[in-house]
Amino acid sequence: RAFCDCKSLEAIEIPDNITSIENGAFEGCTALKIITIPKNVSRIIGHMPGGRGEHWNLLGGCYNLKEVKVDKGNKVFDSRNNCNALIDSRTDFIVAACGNSSIPTSVKGIARYAFSNSSITSIKIPKNITKIEDGAFWKSEFCTSITVDSKNPVYNSKDKSNAIIETKTGKLLQGCSRTIIPNNVREIADLAFYGVRLPPYLIIPEGVETIGETVFTSSCGIKYIKM
């Protein structure tokens, strides 16, 4: 959190001798417009290969961030296809992103908190994504649209639900301000609507058996929930 909440910081040059960037280093830098990760950075705290990660998004709250780059000489991370996101090249997981990020079709997973507290307005999950970790899109308060490629074998957004649903279990992982919970949903995951701007009236279908913790925490706008 070295530069956390430095709201006047518009640009920063990270020298090549930096090898590690730690938890929430640029979180809340609302004026930051561009960031480049140098070639020798081999560790970004919050995501390690095979781990869940226990930290906030490195770029959380950077609402004006337009460009995220990784030096082409970096052997651990990349920002392929001008996606404006940080990708772990070893696992093909997005580990940190912003509102202007896109998800390349070559990516296989999205790490915990990768898009958390970002200004993303539309989430598009391609067919090759087979793992979305808990809270990947936590506090997506500006998101109004969620779609999952119809050929994705693990997740879906059927019936124009505007949600990410785990097909096998019927677990709703992430919703947005326009989510309509389908009848086949059996569980609403932790953080699924955390910080989301919800409509005044939300219907939870009879088929829902489990509602996780902090599902509706900080969800402004909601007044009534019908179950």
Summary of the structure (lengths in Angstrom):
residues: 227
radius of gyration: 17.3
end to end distance: 40.5
largest distance: 56.2
contacts: 766
relative contact order: 0.10
helix: 3%
strand: 25%
